[in-house]
Amino acid sequence: MQKLQRPIIFFLIFATMFVLGGIQNTKGIILEKVQYDIQLDISQVGLMVSIFQIGFLLASLVAGILADRKGIKIVMMAGTVLMMIGLFGTSMAFTVTFFLGFYLIVGLGIGSMTVSVATLIPAFFKERAGVVFNLANALFGVGMIVTPLIINMIFEHNVTWRAFYIGVAVIIAIILFALISFKQSQTSAVNGQNDVTVKSVLQLFQNSQIILVILFILFYVAAEAGFLNFFPILYTSLDIAGMDAAHKAATASYIIASFAFLFTIGRFAGGFIIYKLGERRTLVLFSLFALVSLIAGRIFMKDFSYLIMVFGLAMSVLFPTAQGIASKLTEKTGSLQGLIYVASGLGGAVVGVLIGQISKSFGIQNGFNVLILFTALISIFAFMIKTPKIDK
C-alpha cells in the first residue's frame, strides 16, 4: 500500500462509518419531526422505516456483486452520490410521496456505502481485517452516540431537520472528494472479477463455513435487535418493589444507554482482543460470554438490573470478528459482505415479528427469553466456524 494512500483509506473507512452510525441512529428522531412537518400518520411512519430497510437490503446485495465486478471505488462513489441525492431530496420534500421516494434512495446509498467499506477493509488489511473491522464499527458506535446529542443541540437552536440533512450531505461530499483522490489498485478492486454473477454468488452457499458465518450474523443481529427493542418493554412489565412505571422506564433507558456505552468500548478494545486471542478464539469466548451474561442478567434482573448491561460488552466484538473471518473464506469479498448485510437485515426484521407473536401469546417474559435461544445458537455456530489460514 502506498504511504500516500494509507491516510485516505483510513479516512474513508472511519469517516464513513461515523456518518453511517449517525444517520442510522437519528432516523427515529428525524421521522418524529417529519411526522408533524408533512403530516404523516403512524402507519406511514412505519412504511418509511420499511422502505428505508428495503433500500438497504437491495443495495447490500447488488453493491456486493458490483464491488467484485467493477471495483470498490465505483460502488462507493455511487453510494455517496445516492446518499447526497437522497438527503437533499428528503430535505426538500413537502409531500409523503416525495419523501418516500428520496428516503428509499438514502437507504440505497447507505447500503452501498456500508458494503463498500466492508469490502475495502479486507482488500487492504487482509490478515488484520478483524482488527480493523472492530475499529471501524467502534467509530460507527461513536457516531450513534454523538450524533443524537448534536441533533438535539441543533434543534434547541431552532435549526430544522431539513438543515441537518443538508449538513450531512455536505459532509458526504467531503468523503466523495477523498474518494476522487483515492487511487484504486488491483487489490482494492478485488481484481475486477467480471465473472461474478448472481449465479456465482449463490454458489457461495456451497461453502459450509460461509453458511455458518451467515447464520451466525443472522442470529447475532436478532439477539442484539431483540434486546434493544424489547428490554424496555420487559423491564417495565416487571413487578419491582418500590418502583413505579416512570421509575422503571427511566431505569430501562439508563440500562440501554449503558449497554451502548459498553458496546462501543468493546468495539474499540476489539482490535487488541483479537490481536491477543485470535479471531476464532475471540468469537467462541465472547459468544459464551454473551450467553452467560444474558442468562445471569435475566435471572437477577429484579435485584441487580444493571448486571444485564454487560451483555453489551460481550456482544460488541462478535459482528466485526465474524466479518473478518468471512473475508478470508472467498475472493468474492464484496458479494459475501453483501450477503452478510442481507442476513443482518433479515435477522433484525424477523426478530420483531417472532418475539412480538410469542409475547402476545405467552407474555413478554417468555418472548424475551427467545433471545437466550438465539445467543445459544451463535455460541454453537462459533464453535463450528474455522478460521482459514491465508498467505501474507
KOLPAFI-706554 format. One record per residue (C-alpha): residue number from 1; residue in three letters; y, x, z. Coordinates in Angstrom, 1 decimal. Layout:
REM KOLPAFI-706554
+-----+------+--------+--------+--------+
! pos ! code !      Y !      X !      Z !
+-----+------+--------+--------+--------+
! NUM !  ALA !      Y !      X !      Z !
...
+-----+------+--------+--------+--------+
END
This chain:
REM KOLPAFI-706554
+-----+------+--------+--------+--------+
! pos ! code !      Y !      X !      Z !
+-----+------+--------+--------+--------+
!   1 !  MET !    0.0 !    0.0 !    0.0 !
!   2 !  GLN !    3.4 !    1.4 !   -0.9 !
!   3 !  LYS !    5.7 !    2.1 !    2.0 !
!   4 !  LEU !    8.5 !    0.0 !    0.5 !
!   5 !  GLN !    6.1 !   -2.9 !    0.1 !
!   6 !  ARG !    5.0 !   -3.0 !    3.8 !
!   7 !  PRO !    8.2 !   -4.4 !    5.3 !
!   8 !  ILE !    8.4 !   -7.0 !    2.6 !
!   9 !  ILE !    4.8 !   -8.1 !    3.2 !
!  10 !  PHE !    5.3 !   -8.3 !    6.9 !
!  11 !  PHE !    8.5 !  -10.3 !    6.4 !
!  12 !  LEU !    6.7 !  -12.7 !    4.0 !
!  13 !  ILE !    3.8 !  -13.3 !    6.5 !
!  14 !  PHE !    5.7 !  -13.6 !    9.7 !
!  15 !  ALA !    8.9 !  -15.4 !    8.5 !
!  16 !  THR !    6.8 !  -17.9 !    6.5 !
!  17 !  MET !    4.5 !  -18.6 !    9.5 !
!  18 !  PHE !    7.5 !  -19.1 !   11.8 !
!  19 !  VAL !    9.2 !  -21.5 !    9.4 !
!  20 !  LEU !    6.0 !  -23.4 !    8.8 !
!  21 !  GLY !    5.3 !  -23.8 !   12.5 !
!  22 !  GLY !    8.9 !  -25.1 !   13.0 !
!  23 !  ILE !    8.6 !  -27.7 !   10.2 !
!  24 !  GLN !    5.1 !  -28.8 !   11.4 !
!  25 !  ASN !    6.3 !  -29.3 !   15.0 !
!  26 !  THR !    9.5 !  -31.1 !   14.1 !
!  27 !  LYS !    8.0 !  -33.8 !   11.8 !
!  28 !  GLY !    7.8 !  -36.3 !   14.6 !
!  29 !  ILE !   11.4 !  -35.6 !   15.8 !
!  30 !  ILE !   12.7 !  -35.9 !   12.3 !
!  31 !  LEU !   10.8 !  -39.1 !   11.5 !
!  32 !  GLU !   12.1 !  -40.7 !   14.6 !
!  33 !  LYS !   15.7 !  -40.1 !   13.3 !
!  34 !  VAL !   14.7 !  -41.1 !    9.7 !
!  35 !  GLN !   13.2 !  -44.4 !   11.1 !
!  36 !  TYR !   16.6 !  -45.6 !   12.2 !
!  37 !  ASP !   18.6 !  -43.9 !    9.4 !
!  38 !  ILE !   16.8 !  -45.5 !    6.4 !
!  39 !  GLN !   15.2 !  -48.5 !    8.3 !
!  40 !  LEU !   11.5 !  -47.6 !    8.4 !
!  41 !  ASP !    9.1 !  -49.8 !   10.3 !
!  42 !  ILE !    6.3 !  -48.3 !   12.3 !
!  43 !  SER !    3.7 !  -48.8 !    9.5 !
!  44 !  GLN !    6.0 !  -46.9 !    7.1 !
!  45 !  VAL !    6.3 !  -44.1 !    9.6 !
!  46 !  GLY !    2.5 !  -43.9 !    9.7 !
!  47 !  LEU !    2.5 !  -43.9 !    5.9 !
!  48 !  MET !    4.9 !  -41.0 !    5.8 !
!  49 !  VAL !    2.6 !  -38.9 !    8.1 !
!  50 !  SER !   -0.4 !  -39.8 !    5.9 !
!  51 !  ILE !    1.5 !  -38.9 !    2.7 !
!  52 !  PHE !    2.5 !  -35.5 !    4.1 !
!  53 !  GLN !   -1.1 !  -34.8 !    5.1 !
!  54 !  ILE !   -2.4 !  -35.8 !    1.7 !
!  55 !  GLY !    0.1 !  -33.4 !    0.0 !
!  56 !  PHE !   -1.0 !  -30.6 !    2.4 !
!  57 !  LEU !   -4.7 !  -31.2 !    1.7 !
!  58 !  LEU !   -4.3 !  -31.4 !   -2.1 !
!  59 !  ALA !   -2.2 !  -28.2 !   -2.2 !
!  60 !  SER !   -4.6 !  -26.4 !    0.1 !
!  61 !  LEU !   -7.5 !  -26.7 !   -2.3 !
!  62 !  VAL !   -5.5 !  -26.3 !   -5.6 !
!  63 !  ALA !   -3.4 !  -23.4 !   -4.3 !
!  64 !  GLY !   -6.5 !  -21.5 !   -3.2 !
!  65 !  ILE !   -8.0 !  -21.7 !   -6.7 !
!  66 !  LEU !   -4.7 !  -20.8 !   -8.3 !
!  67 !  ALA !   -4.2 !  -17.8 !   -5.9 !
!  68 !  ASP !   -7.6 !  -16.4 !   -7.1 !
!  69 !  ARG !   -6.8 !  -17.1 !  -10.8 !
!  70 !  LYS !   -3.1 !  -16.3 !  -11.1 !
!  71 !  GLY !   -2.3 !  -14.2 !   -8.1 !
!  72 !  ILE !   -0.7 !  -14.8 !   -4.7 !
!  73 !  LYS !    2.9 !  -14.2 !   -5.7 !
!  74 !  ILE !    2.9 !  -17.0 !   -8.3 !
!  75 !  VAL !    1.4 !  -19.6 !   -5.9 !
!  76 !  MET !    3.6 !  -18.6 !   -3.0 !
!  77 !  MET !    6.7 !  -18.8 !   -5.3 !
!  78 !  ALA !    5.6 !  -22.2 !   -6.4 !
!  79 !  GLY !    5.2 !  -23.2 !   -2.7 !
!  80 !  THR !    8.7 !  -22.1 !   -1.8 !
!  81 !  VAL !   10.2 !  -23.9 !   -4.8 !
!  82 !  LEU !    8.3 !  -27.1 !   -3.9 !
!  83 !  MET !    9.5 !  -26.9 !   -0.3 !
!  84 !  MET !   13.1 !  -26.3 !   -1.3 !
!  85 !  ILE !   13.0 !  -29.3 !   -3.7 !
!  86 !  GLY !   11.2 !  -31.5 !   -1.1 !
!  87 !  LEU !   13.6 !  -30.6 !    1.7 !
!  88 !  PHE !   16.7 !  -31.0 !   -0.4 !
!  89 !  GLY !   15.3 !  -34.3 !   -1.8 !
!  90 !  THR !   14.5 !  -35.8 !    1.6 !
!  91 !  SER !   17.9 !  -34.7 !    3.0 !
!  92 !  MET !   19.5 !  -36.7 !    0.2 !
!  93 !  ALA !   17.1 !  -39.7 !    0.3 !
!  94 !  PHE !   18.5 !  -43.1 !    1.4 !
!  95 !  THR !   15.6 !  -45.3 !    0.5 !
!  96 !  VAL !   12.0 !  -45.4 !    1.6 !
!  97 !  THR !   10.6 !  -44.7 !   -1.9 !
!  98 !  PHE !   12.7 !  -41.6 !   -2.5 !
!  99 !  PHE !   12.0 !  -40.2 !    1.0 !
! 100 !  LEU !    8.2 !  -40.9 !    0.5 !
! 101 !  GLY !    8.2 !  -39.0 !   -2.8 !
! 102 !  PHE !   10.1 !  -36.0 !   -1.6 !
! 103 !  TYR !    8.1 !  -35.9 !    1.7 !
! 104 !  LEU !    4.9 !  -35.6 !   -0.4 !
! 105 !  ILE !    6.5 !  -32.6 !   -2.2 !
! 106 !  VAL !    7.2 !  -31.0 !    1.2 !
! 107 !  GLY !    3.5 !  -31.4 !    2.1 !
! 108 !  LEU !    2.5 !  -29.8 !   -1.2 !
! 109 !  GLY !    4.9 !  -26.9 !   -0.6 !
! 110 !  ILE !    3.7 !  -26.3 !    3.0 !
! 111 !  GLY !    0.0 !  -26.4 !    1.9 !
! 112 !  SER !    0.7 !  -23.9 !   -0.9 !
! 113 !  MET !    2.6 !  -21.5 !    1.3 !
! 114 !  THR !    0.0 !  -21.7 !    4.1 !
! 115 !  VAL !   -2.9 !  -20.8 !    1.8 !
! 116 !  SER !   -0.8 !  -18.1 !    0.2 !
! 117 !  VAL !   -0.1 !  -16.4 !    3.5 !
! 118 !  ALA !   -3.8 !  -16.8 !    4.4 !
! 119 !  THR !   -4.7 !  -15.1 !    1.1 !
! 120 !  LEU !   -2.1 !  -12.4 !    1.4 !
! 121 !  ILE !   -3.4 !  -11.1 !    4.8 !
! 122 !  PRO !   -6.9 !  -10.1 !    3.8 !
! 123 !  ALA !   -5.7 !   -8.8 !    0.4 !
! 124 !  PHE !   -3.6 !   -6.1 !    2.2 !
! 125 !  PHE !   -5.3 !   -5.7 !    5.6 !
! 126 !  LYS !   -9.0 !   -6.2 !    4.8 !
! 127 !  GLU !  -10.8 !   -4.9 !    7.9 !
! 128 !  ARG !   -7.9 !   -5.7 !   10.3 !
! 129 !  ALA !   -7.5 !   -9.2 !    8.8 !
! 130 !  GLY !   -8.5 !  -10.9 !   12.1 !
! 131 !  VAL !   -5.8 !   -8.9 !   14.0 !
! 132 !  VAL !   -3.0 !   -9.8 !   11.5 !
! 133 !  PHE !   -4.2 !  -13.5 !   11.4 !
! 134 !  ASN !   -3.7 !  -13.7 !   15.1 !
! 135 !  LEU !   -0.2 !  -12.2 !   15.0 !
! 136 !  ALA !    0.7 !  -14.5 !   12.1 !
! 137 !  ASN !   -0.5 !  -17.5 !   13.9 !
! 138 !  ALA !    1.4 !  -16.3 !   17.0 !
! 139 !  LEU !    4.6 !  -16.5 !   15.0 !
! 140 !  PHE !    3.5 !  -20.0 !   13.9 !
! 141 !  GLY !    3.3 !  -20.9 !   17.6 !
! 142 !  VAL !    6.7 !  -19.4 !   18.3 !
! 143 !  GLY !    8.1 !  -21.5 !   15.5 !
! 144 !  MET !    6.5 !  -24.6 !   17.1 !
! 145 !  ILE !    8.1 !  -23.8 !   20.5 !
! 146 !  VAL !   11.6 !  -22.6 !   19.4 !
! 147 !  THR !   12.4 !  -25.0 !   16.5 !
! 148 !  PRO !   12.3 !  -28.2 !   18.6 !
! 149 !  LEU !   14.7 !  -26.5 !   21.1 !
! 150 !  ILE !   17.0 !  -25.6 !   18.2 !
! 151 !  ILE !   16.9 !  -29.0 !   16.6 !
! 152 !  ASN !   17.7 !  -30.7 !   19.9 !
! 153 !  MET !   20.7 !  -28.4 !   20.4 !
! 154 !  ILE !   21.8 !  -29.2 !   16.8 !
! 155 !  PHE !   21.5 !  -33.0 !   17.5 !
! 156 !  GLU !   23.6 !  -32.6 !   20.7 !
! 157 !  HIS !   26.4 !  -31.3 !   18.5 !
! 158 !  ASN !   26.1 !  -34.3 !   16.2 !
! 159 !  VAL !   24.6 !  -32.4 !   13.3 !
! 160 !  THR !   22.2 !  -34.7 !   11.4 !
! 161 !  TRP !   18.6 !  -34.2 !   10.5 !
! 162 !  ARG !   19.7 !  -34.1 !    6.8 !
! 163 !  ALA !   21.8 !  -30.9 !    7.5 !
! 164 !  PHE !   18.8 !  -29.4 !    9.4 !
! 165 !  TYR !   16.5 !  -29.8 !    6.4 !
! 166 !  ILE !   19.2 !  -28.3 !    4.1 !
! 167 !  GLY !   19.4 !  -25.3 !    6.5 !
! 168 !  VAL !   15.7 !  -24.9 !    6.4 !
! 169 !  ALA !   15.7 !  -25.0 !    2.6 !
! 170 !  VAL !   18.3 !  -22.2 !    2.7 !
! 171 !  ILE !   16.0 !  -20.1 !    4.9 !
! 172 !  ILE !   13.2 !  -20.7 !    2.5 !
! 173 !  ALA !   15.4 !  -19.5 !   -0.3 !
! 174 !  ILE !   15.7 !  -16.1 !    1.5 !
! 175 !  ILE !   11.9 !  -16.0 !    1.6 !
! 176 !  LEU !   11.9 !  -16.7 !   -2.1 !
! 177 !  PHE !   14.3 !  -13.8 !   -2.7 !
! 178 !  ALA !   11.9 !  -11.5 !   -0.8 !
! 179 !  LEU !    9.1 !  -12.7 !   -3.0 !
! 180 !  ILE !   11.0 !  -11.8 !   -6.1 !
! 181 !  SER !   11.2 !   -8.2 !   -4.9 !
! 182 !  PHE !    7.5 !   -8.2 !   -3.9 !
! 183 !  LYS !    5.5 !   -6.2 !   -6.5 !
! 184 !  GLN !    2.2 !   -7.9 !   -7.0 !
! 185 !  SER !   -0.7 !   -5.4 !   -7.4 !
! 186 !  GLN !   -4.2 !   -6.0 !   -8.5 !
! 187 !  THR !   -5.2 !   -6.1 !   -4.8 !
! 188 !  SER !   -2.7 !   -8.8 !   -3.9 !
! 189 !  ALA !   -3.6 !  -10.8 !   -6.9 !
! 190 !  VAL !   -7.3 !  -10.6 !   -5.9 !
! 191 !  ASN !   -7.8 !   -9.1 !   -9.3 !
! 192 !  GLY !   -6.6 !  -12.3 !  -11.0 !
! 193 !  GLN !  -10.1 !  -13.8 !  -11.3 !
! 194 !  ASN !   -9.8 !  -16.1 !  -14.3 !
! 195 !  ASP !  -13.4 !  -17.1 !  -13.9 !
! 196 !  VAL !  -12.5 !  -19.1 !  -10.7 !
! 197 !  THR !  -13.1 !  -22.8 !  -11.4 !
! 198 !  VAL !  -13.8 !  -25.8 !   -9.3 !
! 199 !  LYS !  -17.5 !  -25.2 !  -10.0 !
! 200 !  SER !  -17.3 !  -21.7 !   -8.8 !
! 201 !  VAL !  -15.5 !  -22.9 !   -5.6 !
! 202 !  LEU !  -18.3 !  -25.4 !   -5.0 !
! 203 !  GLN !  -20.8 !  -22.5 !   -5.3 !
! 204 !  LEU !  -19.2 !  -21.0 !   -2.1 !
! 205 !  PHE !  -21.2 !  -23.7 !   -0.3 !
! 206 !  GLN !  -24.4 !  -21.9 !   -1.3 !
! 207 !  ASN !  -23.5 !  -19.2 !    1.3 !
! 208 !  SER !  -24.7 !  -20.4 !    4.7 !
! 209 !  GLN !  -22.2 !  -18.2 !    6.5 !
! 210 !  ILE !  -19.3 !  -19.9 !    4.7 !
! 211 !  ILE !  -20.7 !  -23.3 !    5.6 !
! 212 !  LEU !  -20.9 !  -22.2 !    9.3 !
! 213 !  VAL !  -17.3 !  -20.9 !    9.2 !
! 214 !  ILE !  -16.0 !  -24.2 !    7.6 !
! 215 !  LEU !  -17.9 !  -26.3 !   10.2 !
! 216 !  PHE !  -16.6 !  -24.1 !   13.0 !
! 217 !  ILE !  -13.0 !  -24.6 !   11.8 !
! 218 !  LEU !  -13.5 !  -28.4 !   11.3 !
! 219 !  PHE !  -14.8 !  -28.9 !   14.9 !
! 220 !  TYR !  -12.3 !  -26.4 !   16.4 !
! 221 !  VAL !   -9.4 !  -28.4 !   14.9 !
! 222 !  ALA !  -11.0 !  -31.6 !   16.0 !
! 223 !  ALA !  -11.2 !  -30.3 !   19.6 !
! 224 !  GLU !   -7.6 !  -28.9 !   19.6 !
! 225 !  ALA !   -6.0 !  -32.0 !   17.9 !
! 226 !  GLY !   -8.1 !  -34.3 !   20.1 !
! 227 !  PHE !   -6.9 !  -32.6 !   23.3 !
! 228 !  LEU !   -3.2 !  -32.6 !   22.3 !
! 229 !  ASN !   -3.3 !  -36.2 !   21.1 !
! 230 !  PHE !   -5.4 !  -37.8 !   23.8 !
! 231 !  PHE !   -5.0 !  -35.8 !   27.0 !
! 232 !  PRO !   -1.7 !  -37.5 !   27.9 !
! 233 !  ILE !   -3.4 !  -40.9 !   27.5 !
! 234 !  LEU !   -6.4 !  -39.9 !   29.5 !
! 235 !  TYR !   -4.3 !  -38.4 !   32.4 !
! 236 !  THR !   -2.0 !  -41.4 !   32.7 !
! 237 !  SER !   -5.1 !  -43.7 !   32.9 !
! 238 !  LEU !   -6.5 !  -41.8 !   36.0 !
! 239 !  ASP !   -6.1 !  -43.2 !   39.5 !
! 240 !  ILE !   -4.5 !  -40.3 !   41.3 !
! 241 !  ALA !   -3.3 !  -40.8 !   44.9 !
! 242 !  GLY !    0.5 !  -40.5 !   45.3 !
! 243 !  MET !    1.3 !  -40.6 !   41.6 !
! 244 !  ASP !    2.9 !  -43.5 !   39.7 !
! 245 !  ALA !    2.8 !  -43.9 !   35.9 !
! 246 !  ALA !    6.1 !  -42.0 !   35.4 !
! 247 !  HIS !    4.9 !  -39.0 !   37.5 !
! 248 !  LYS !    1.6 !  -38.8 !   35.7 !
! 249 !  ALA !    3.3 !  -39.0 !   32.3 !
! 250 !  ALA !    5.6 !  -36.1 !   33.3 !
! 251 !  THR !    2.7 !  -34.0 !   34.6 !
! 252 !  ALA !    0.8 !  -34.6 !   31.4 !
! 253 !  SER !    3.8 !  -33.4 !   29.4 !
! 254 !  TYR !    4.1 !  -30.2 !   31.5 !
! 255 !  ILE !    0.4 !  -29.5 !   31.1 !
! 256 !  ILE !    0.6 !  -29.9 !   27.3 !
! 257 !  ALA !    3.7 !  -27.5 !   27.3 !
! 258 !  SER !    1.7 !  -25.0 !   29.5 !
! 259 !  PHE !   -1.2 !  -25.4 !   27.0 !
! 260 !  ALA !    1.1 !  -24.5 !   24.1 !
! 261 !  PHE !    2.6 !  -21.5 !   26.0 !
! 262 !  LEU !   -0.8 !  -20.0 !   26.9 !
! 263 !  PHE !   -1.9 !  -20.8 !   23.4 !
! 264 !  THR !    0.9 !  -18.7 !   21.9 !
! 265 !  ILE !    0.5 !  -15.9 !   24.4 !
! 266 !  GLY !   -3.2 !  -15.8 !   23.5 !
! 267 !  ARG !   -2.3 !  -15.5 !   19.8 !
! 268 !  PHE !    0.0 !  -12.5 !   20.5 !
! 269 !  ALA !   -2.8 !  -10.9 !   22.5 !
! 270 !  GLY !   -5.4 !  -11.8 !   20.0 !
! 271 !  GLY !   -4.9 !   -8.7 !   17.8 !
! 272 !  PHE !   -5.6 !   -6.4 !   20.8 !
! 273 !  ILE !   -8.6 !   -8.5 !   21.9 !
! 274 !  ILE !  -10.2 !   -8.3 !   18.5 !
! 275 !  TYR !   -9.5 !   -4.6 !   18.3 !
! 276 !  LYS !  -11.3 !   -4.1 !   21.6 !
! 277 !  LEU !  -14.2 !   -6.6 !   21.3 !
! 278 !  GLY !  -14.6 !   -7.0 !   17.5 !
! 279 !  GLU !  -14.3 !  -10.3 !   15.6 !
! 280 !  ARG !  -17.8 !  -11.8 !   16.2 !
! 281 !  ARG !  -17.9 !  -11.0 !   20.0 !
! 282 !  THR !  -14.4 !  -12.4 !   20.3 !
! 283 !  LEU !  -15.5 !  -15.6 !   18.5 !
! 284 !  VAL !  -18.5 !  -16.0 !   20.8 !
! 285 !  LEU !  -16.9 !  -15.2 !   24.1 !
! 286 !  PHE !  -13.8 !  -17.3 !   23.6 !
! 287 !  SER !  -15.8 !  -20.2 !   22.3 !
! 288 !  LEU !  -17.8 !  -20.2 !   25.5 !
! 289 !  PHE !  -14.6 !  -19.7 !   27.5 !
! 290 !  ALA !  -13.2 !  -22.8 !   25.8 !
! 291 !  LEU !  -16.3 !  -24.8 !   26.7 !
! 292 !  VAL !  -16.4 !  -23.7 !   30.3 !
! 293 !  SER !  -12.6 !  -24.2 !   30.8 !
! 294 !  LEU !  -12.7 !  -27.7 !   29.3 !
! 295 !  ILE !  -15.7 !  -28.8 !   31.4 !
! 296 !  ALA !  -14.1 !  -27.4 !   34.6 !
! 297 !  GLY !  -10.7 !  -28.9 !   33.8 !
! 298 !  ARG !  -12.3 !  -32.3 !   33.1 !
! 299 !  ILE !  -14.3 !  -32.2 !   36.4 !
! 300 !  PHE !  -11.4 !  -31.1 !   38.6 !
! 301 !  MET !   -8.6 !  -33.0 !   36.7 !
! 302 !  LYS !   -7.5 !  -35.2 !   39.6 !
! 303 !  ASP !   -7.3 !  -32.4 !   42.2 !
! 304 !  PHE !   -6.4 !  -29.4 !   40.1 !
! 305 !  SER !   -4.8 !  -30.9 !   37.0 !
! 306 !  TYR !   -3.2 !  -27.7 !   35.7 !
! 307 !  LEU !   -6.6 !  -25.9 !   35.5 !
! 308 !  ILE !   -7.2 !  -27.5 !   32.1 !
! 309 !  MET !   -4.2 !  -25.7 !   30.6 !
! 310 !  VAL !   -6.4 !  -22.6 !   30.5 !
! 311 !  PHE !   -8.2 !  -24.4 !   27.6 !
! 312 !  GLY !   -5.2 !  -23.4 !   25.5 !
! 313 !  LEU !   -5.7 !  -19.7 !   26.2 !
! 314 !  ALA !   -9.4 !  -20.0 !   25.4 !
! 315 !  MET !   -8.7 !  -21.8 !   22.1 !
! 316 !  SER !   -5.9 !  -19.5 !   21.0 !
! 317 !  VAL !   -7.8 !  -16.8 !   19.1 !
! 318 !  LEU !  -10.6 !  -18.9 !   17.6 !
! 319 !  PHE !   -9.0 !  -20.2 !   14.4 !
! 320 !  PRO !   -7.4 !  -16.9 !   13.2 !
! 321 !  THR !  -10.5 !  -14.9 !   14.1 !
! 322 !  ALA !  -12.7 !  -17.2 !   12.1 !
! 323 !  GLN !  -10.2 !  -16.8 !    9.2 !
! 324 !  GLY !  -10.6 !  -13.0 !    9.5 !
! 325 !  ILE !  -14.4 !  -13.3 !    9.3 !
! 326 !  ALA !  -14.2 !  -15.7 !    6.4 !
! 327 !  SER !  -12.0 !  -13.3 !    4.4 !
! 328 !  LYS !  -15.0 !  -10.8 !    4.3 !
! 329 !  LEU !  -17.5 !  -13.3 !    3.0 !
! 330 !  THR !  -16.3 !  -13.6 !   -0.6 !
! 331 !  GLU !  -14.0 !  -12.1 !   -3.2 !
! 332 !  LYS !  -12.6 !  -15.6 !   -3.8 !
! 333 !  THR !  -10.4 !  -15.3 !   -0.8 !
! 334 !  GLY !   -7.8 !  -17.9 !   -1.9 !
! 335 !  SER !  -10.4 !  -20.5 !   -2.7 !
! 336 !  LEU !  -12.1 !  -20.1 !    0.7 !
! 337 !  GLN !   -8.8 !  -20.2 !    2.6 !
! 338 !  GLY !   -8.0 !  -23.4 !    0.7 !
! 339 !  LEU !  -11.3 !  -24.9 !    1.8 !
! 340 !  ILE !  -10.6 !  -23.8 !    5.4 !
! 341 !  TYR !   -7.4 !  -25.7 !    5.5 !
! 342 !  VAL !   -9.0 !  -28.7 !    3.9 !
! 343 !  ALA !  -11.6 !  -28.6 !    6.7 !
! 344 !  SER !   -8.8 !  -28.2 !    9.3 !
! 345 !  GLY !   -7.1 !  -31.3 !    7.9 !
! 346 !  LEU !  -10.3 !  -33.3 !    7.9 !
! 347 !  GLY !  -11.0 !  -32.2 !   11.5 !
! 348 !  GLY !   -7.6 !  -33.4 !   12.6 !
! 349 !  ALA !   -7.8 !  -36.6 !   10.7 !
! 350 !  VAL !  -11.4 !  -37.6 !   11.7 !
! 351 !  VAL !  -11.0 !  -37.0 !   15.4 !
! 352 !  GLY !   -8.3 !  -39.6 !   15.8 !
! 353 !  VAL !  -10.4 !  -42.4 !   14.4 !
! 354 !  LEU !  -13.6 !  -41.3 !   16.2 !
! 355 !  ILE !  -12.1 !  -40.9 !   19.7 !
! 356 !  GLY !  -10.0 !  -44.0 !   19.2 !
! 357 !  GLN !  -13.0 !  -46.1 !   18.4 !
! 358 !  ILE !  -15.1 !  -44.7 !   21.3 !
! 359 !  SER !  -12.2 !  -45.1 !   23.7 !
! 360 !  LYS !  -11.8 !  -48.7 !   22.5 !
! 361 !  SER !  -15.5 !  -49.5 !   23.1 !
! 362 !  PHE !  -16.3 !  -47.3 !   26.2 !
! 363 !  GLY !  -12.9 !  -46.3 !   27.7 !
! 364 !  ILE !  -10.6 !  -43.3 !   27.2 !
! 365 !  GLN !  -12.5 !  -41.1 !   29.7 !
! 366 !  ASN !  -15.7 !  -41.3 !   27.6 !
! 367 !  GLY !  -13.7 !  -40.9 !   24.4 !
! 368 !  PHE !  -12.1 !  -37.7 !   25.7 !
! 369 !  ASN !  -15.5 !  -36.4 !   26.7 !
! 370 !  VAL !  -16.3 !  -36.2 !   23.0 !
! 371 !  LEU !  -14.2 !  -33.0 !   23.0 !
! 372 !  ILE !  -16.8 !  -31.3 !   25.1 !
! 373 !  LEU !  -19.3 !  -32.0 !   22.4 !
! 374 !  PHE !  -17.0 !  -30.5 !   19.8 !
! 375 !  THR !  -16.5 !  -27.4 !   21.9 !
! 376 !  ALA !  -20.2 !  -27.0 !   22.5 !
! 377 !  LEU !  -20.8 !  -27.2 !   18.7 !
! 378 !  ILE !  -18.2 !  -24.5 !   17.9 !
! 379 !  SER !  -20.0 !  -22.3 !   20.6 !
! 380 !  ILE !  -23.3 !  -22.8 !   18.8 !
! 381 !  PHE !  -21.7 !  -22.0 !   15.4 !
! 382 !  ALA !  -20.0 !  -18.9 !   16.8 !
! 383 !  PHE !  -23.4 !  -17.5 !   17.8 !
! 384 !  MET !  -24.7 !  -18.2 !   14.3 !
! 385 !  ILE !  -21.8 !  -16.6 !   12.4 !
! 386 !  LYS !  -22.3 !  -13.0 !   11.5 !
! 387 !  THR !  -19.5 !  -10.5 !   10.7 !
! 388 !  PRO !  -20.3 !   -8.8 !    7.4 !
! 389 !  LYS !  -19.5 !   -5.1 !    7.0 !
! 390 !  ILE !  -17.1 !   -4.2 !    4.3 !
! 391 !  ASP !  -16.2 !   -1.0 !    2.5 !
! 392 !  LYS !  -12.9 !    0.5 !    3.7 !
+-----+------+--------+--------+--------+
END
